[in-house]
Amino acid sequence: SLVVMVLFLPISPIASWMLDVKGSRLSIIVGTVLTFIGAAIRWAAVKADVGAPRYAVTMFGQVLIAIGQPTLLAAPTKVAADWFGEKERTTANTIMSLSNPIGSAIFLGLAPVIVTGSGSNPEPNNIPNLNFALACLSLLAAIGSLFIYDTPPTPPSRSAGMPSDPFLPGMKKLVRNRSYIILFVVFGFMIGIFNTFVTLINDYVTPYGYTDNDAGNVGVALIASGIISAGIVGPIMDRTLAHQLALKICTLLGTAGLVVFTFGCDPNRIGTVFAGAILMGAGGFPLLAVCLELGVECSWPIAEGTTAGGLWFSANFFGIIFLLISNLLRNPDSTLRRGLIFVACMAATAFCASLFYSTPNHRANHDRAEGPSAPAVEEVAVTDASDMAKVDQV
């Protein structure tokens, strides 16, 4: 997991450039093909008796998977903008963005079953079977990517038919955009916490007498509640444009869930552990699409690949930091109570930051404006309150 997050950082700007300049089709093909090749190499390295180089070959496969990830994670925001209208974008982004955690949930539940087989203890000889299943699914995704198109014949909205800012000027505007920086912190903290949580979930609960299967079930409960919650929130956002309110409520729910989970990590309190995980998922998962869409709304007409890529960069950057700090905070008995308290404090910080976000949905307002002509776009990528006032007057 750490390899994927570390390599994500230098690859992310390249992936954003590819999405904005070369289009979503080529970007997704490159991402899925690299993922398949990496998964196949991991399976072959474990399956074949290659001796000492086995670990190095396995890590090479993991590196290829890591290189393919940035384009795949940032693509939903661009695809939603290119193919869906203003009343469909958040729902579309939600469905596509949730494919990643849905896949995680499936294998979080199946991995212990595949590896343990008919017994109760992990069986190393079954690990190639798990890697083979991953390689097969990656191959299906790579084949499916060949049938993707960049854009529809007719733009689904006004904004989809307008040119975006060039890549480098867009990047420069983002670092001066106060609202985007707030999202950078909120999204980075909350998704970074989620990545840390999923990585360390076994270490969180097993010291208190729970099994690896219990840990897997807690992870599945977290992801399942998040999927249901995101499926409800997405369509509501498309109808109401209440993204700002959703940002604050979902961040608060995710923080509350993490606090409940932290104080529930004790023997014979599995119900509290599940309750905390369910709350965390219900609040955290809708933030995926809400933040990704707000990233576009507060900075439009900066390209979607650039805004989404920046937010995912933040998530992996803070994920690395939180993971390393959590491990450093291990207690002498290997429990992670202090690490959980730390990430709970970081989630509370993200909630406080979300309270300062208050920017109009510039792209949505442009799409829903009456009349044959749209507002001028040069002033939309604002950086301070005075610029926002100018936009509102337009």
Secondary structure, 3 states (H helix, E strand, C coil): CHHHHHHHHHHHHHHHHHHHHHCHHHHHHHHHHHHHHHHHHHHHHHHCCCCCCHHHHHHHHHHHHHHHHHHHHHHHHHHHHHHCCCCCHHHHHHHHHHHHHHHHHHHHHHHHHHHHCCCCCCCHHHHHHHHHHHHHHHHHHHHHHCCCCCCCCCCCCCHHHCCCECHHHHHHHHCCCHHHHHHHHHHHHHHHHHHHHHHHHHHHHHHHCCCHHHHHHHHHHHHHHHHHHHHHHHHHHHHHCCHHHHHHHHHHHHHHHHHHHHHHCCCCCHHHHHHHHHHHHHHHCHHHHHHHHHHHHCCCCECHHHHHHHHHHHHHHHHHHHHHHHHHCCCCCCCCHHHHHHHHHHHHHHHHHHCCCCCCCHHHHHHHCCCCCCCCCCCCCCCCHHHHHHHHHC
